[in-house]
Amino acid sequence: MLARFILGDAGTQPRTAAEAGLPLLRDWETTADSGLRHTRGSLGFARDILGDGSVAPDIFIALEDIPEFNFGSDYSPGKLGFPVAGRVVSGMDVVERIAAGPRSGKSYFAFLDGQILSNPVTLTRVARVDR
């Protein structure tokens, strides 16, 4: 579904994730609520920053600390930041190899140029580990 929004598979450019028909999470914890931060290896969710700011079903793994994505930063609408759902506890070397791959994936949005993998990767296993 995300490809339909970012890549425009439907044929016309949607203005927002909601317009593209993506399921959005409108009630979510900020980093101020959860206490989690965007540090190397954190797993974060995108937001529909062109729409109402709801959480979109797209994840990213931080390759370095990104304090600008935390609550209170001017980087995001309403200074809410982006939610953090967890962190990579092993296999960061695999994440780095994936990230080192070609990034020529297409997008309607100029701010995503050079960020979309040429060959999307499917997560086949995610586990919750209580620490």
C-alpha positions as CSV (number, residue, x, y, z in Angstrom):
1,M,0.0,0.0,0.0
2,L,2.8,2.4,0.8
3,A,4.1,2.1,-2.7
4,R,0.8,3.4,-4.0
5,F,1.4,6.6,-2.0
6,I,5.1,7.2,-2.5
7,L,5.5,5.7,-5.9
8,G,2.1,6.7,-7.3
9,D,1.2,3.2,-8.6
10,A,-2.5,4.4,-8.8
11,G,-1.4,6.7,-11.8
12,T,-2.1,10.1,-10.2
13,Q,-0.1,11.8,-7.5
14,P,-2.0,11.7,-4.1
15,R,-1.5,14.8,-2.0
16,T,-1.5,13.0,1.3
17,A,-1.3,9.4,2.6
18,A,-4.9,9.6,3.6
19,E,-5.9,10.6,0.1
20,A,-4.0,7.5,-1.2
21,G,-6.1,5.3,1.1
22,L,-3.4,4.3,3.5
23,P,-4.5,3.2,6.9
24,L,-3.3,5.9,9.4
25,L,-2.8,5.8,13.1
26,R,-4.1,9.1,14.5
27,D,-3.5,8.4,18.2
28,W,0.2,7.6,18.9
29,E,2.9,8.1,21.5
30,T,5.4,10.8,20.9
31,T,9.0,10.3,22.1
32,A,8.1,12.5,25.1
33,D,5.4,10.0,26.0
34,S,7.4,6.8,25.4
35,G,10.8,8.0,26.6
36,L,12.3,6.4,23.5
37,R,14.6,8.5,21.3
38,H,15.8,8.4,17.7
39,T,19.2,7.0,18.3
40,R,21.3,4.7,16.1
41,G,19.3,1.5,15.5
42,S,15.9,2.9,16.6
43,L,12.9,1.8,14.6
44,G,10.6,4.7,13.7
45,F,7.4,5.3,11.8
46,A,6.8,7.9,9.2
47,R,4.1,10.6,9.5
48,D,1.8,12.0,6.9
49,I,3.5,15.4,7.1
50,L,1.7,16.6,4.0
51,G,-1.7,15.7,5.6
52,D,-2.9,15.8,9.2
53,G,0.4,14.4,10.7
54,S,-1.0,10.9,11.5
55,V,1.4,8.0,11.6
56,A,1.8,6.2,8.2
57,P,2.6,2.5,7.7
58,D,6.2,3.1,6.7
59,I,9.2,2.3,9.0
60,F,12.7,3.5,9.0
61,I,15.8,2.4,11.0
62,A,18.1,5.2,12.1
63,L,21.7,4.7,11.0
64,E,22.8,7.5,13.3
65,D,21.3,9.6,16.1
66,I,18.5,11.9,14.7
67,P,17.5,14.2,17.5
68,E,15.6,16.4,15.0
69,F,13.0,13.5,14.8
70,N,12.3,13.7,18.6
71,F,9.4,15.6,20.2
72,G,10.0,19.3,20.5
73,S,12.1,19.7,17.3
74,D,11.1,22.3,14.7
75,Y,11.7,19.6,12.1
76,S,8.1,18.2,12.3
77,P,4.7,19.7,12.2
78,G,3.5,20.8,15.6
79,K,6.9,19.8,17.0
80,L,5.5,16.3,17.7
81,G,8.4,14.5,16.1
82,F,8.1,10.9,14.8
83,P,7.2,7.9,16.9
84,V,9.8,5.3,17.9
85,A,8.5,1.7,18.2
86,G,11.7,-0.1,19.1
87,R,15.3,-0.7,18.2
88,V,17.5,-3.2,16.4
89,V,19.1,-5.4,19.1
90,S,21.1,-7.5,16.8
91,G,21.9,-7.5,13.0
92,M,22.7,-3.8,12.6
93,D,25.4,-5.0,10.2
94,V,22.6,-6.3,8.0
95,V,20.8,-3.0,8.2
96,E,23.9,-1.2,7.2
97,R,24.5,-3.5,4.2
98,I,20.9,-2.9,3.0
99,A,21.3,0.8,3.5
100,A,24.5,0.8,1.4
101,G,22.5,-0.6,-1.6
102,P,21.5,1.6,-4.5
103,R,18.9,4.2,-3.8
104,S,17.3,5.2,-7.1
105,G,13.7,4.3,-6.1
106,K,11.2,6.7,-7.6
107,S,8.9,9.1,-5.6
108,Y,6.6,12.0,-6.4
109,F,8.2,13.9,-3.5
110,A,11.5,15.6,-4.0
111,F,12.4,15.4,-0.3
112,L,12.6,11.6,-0.7
113,D,15.0,11.7,-3.7
114,G,18.0,9.5,-3.0
115,Q,16.3,7.8,0.1
116,I,14.2,5.1,-1.5
117,L,15.9,1.7,-2.1
118,S,16.1,0.7,-5.8
119,N,15.0,-2.8,-4.7
120,P,12.6,-2.7,-1.7
121,V,13.4,-5.1,1.2
122,T,10.7,-7.2,2.9
123,L,10.9,-7.8,6.6
124,T,10.2,-11.5,7.1
125,R,10.6,-11.6,10.9
126,V,10.2,-9.1,13.6
127,A,10.2,-10.1,17.3
128,R,9.5,-8.3,20.5
129,V,12.2,-8.7,23.0
130,D,11.6,-7.5,26.6
131,R,14.8,-6.1,28.2
